């Protein structure tokens, strides 16, 4: 994927997803890289080493997962750090892309 984005001059966020989904694993922060016009920059290092504590996640079924997501969205439970970091990097890139300095460079 990285070679394709570099070759095509893409603007994208690259990270190892969870079971093929485009979201960070809630248990461990993956390395995240930003591509700007095909230029690759690491914006988040991978979390290495053993996990000191596993985050409190729901059992894997639809009802518990939906209740967990609702609790995170309404602020009753914290957003898992890896997902919060992914969102932070996306928002930073959107802000960078929409900034007047970037618009003048285009």
N, C-alpha and C positions, 0 to 999 in steps of 0.2 A: 504494500500500500504506500509506504514511504517513497519508494522509487517512482511510483506512478504520480504522486502528488508533486514530487520534485520536478519530474519531466514535464508535467502539464502546467506548472506554475500555479498550482492551487493555493487557496487560502483555507486552512483546515486545522482541526485539532486531532491528533492521533494518540490513542492510548489502547492498551489491551483491554478489551471489554469483558464482561462477565457472560460466559456461555454464549458468545456471539452477539450480545446486546451492546449498544453503543454507550454504556454507562459504566463508571468506575465500580469495581467491587467494593461493597460497603465495609468489608473487613480489612482491606489492605490497599493503600494508595499505590496505584501503578505509575510508571513514568509517563509523563504527558509532554508531547511535543507540539509546537505550533508551526505551521507552514504559512509563511507570508510570501506570496508570489513564488512559491516553490522553495523558498529558503527555510531550512529547518532549524528550529531553536528549541532546546529543552526548557520547559517552563516549570516542570515539577519532577524532582527526582523520585525514583521508585523507593517505596518504603522497604528497607531491608531488615533482615534479622527476624527472630521469633516475635510473635505478637505477645505482648505482656498481658493483655486482656482482650478477649473477644467482645465486640460490640453486642449489645442486646438486640437480637434480630428475631423476627417471628418464625414460627414453624412454617414449613413450606406447604401452604395450602392457600387457596384463594381467599377465604374469609379472614384468616389471620393476617395475610399480606395486605389486604384492603384496609383492615383496621389499623395496621401499622402505618401505612402510607397516609391515611387520614390523620392519625395522631402527629405525624411529622409535619404535614401541611398546616395543621391548626396550631402548631407550636407546643403541643403537649410533650412531644419527644424531640430530641435534637436531630438535626440532619446528620447522617453519618459523615465524618470528616472527608473521606475520599470523594464522596458525591458533592459536598460543599466546595471542595477545592476545584473539581471539574467545572462546576457552575461559575465559580469565581474567575477561572481562566477564560471561559467562554465570554463572560460579560466584559472582561478586560479587553479581549480582542474585538468585540463588537464596538466598544467605546473607542478603541484605537482606530478602527476602520472608519467610524463615523466622525472622528475628530477633524476640525478644520485644517490642521496641518496635513493630514493624510489626503483630504479632499483636494487640496491645492497641488499635491504631488501627482495626482492622477491626471 
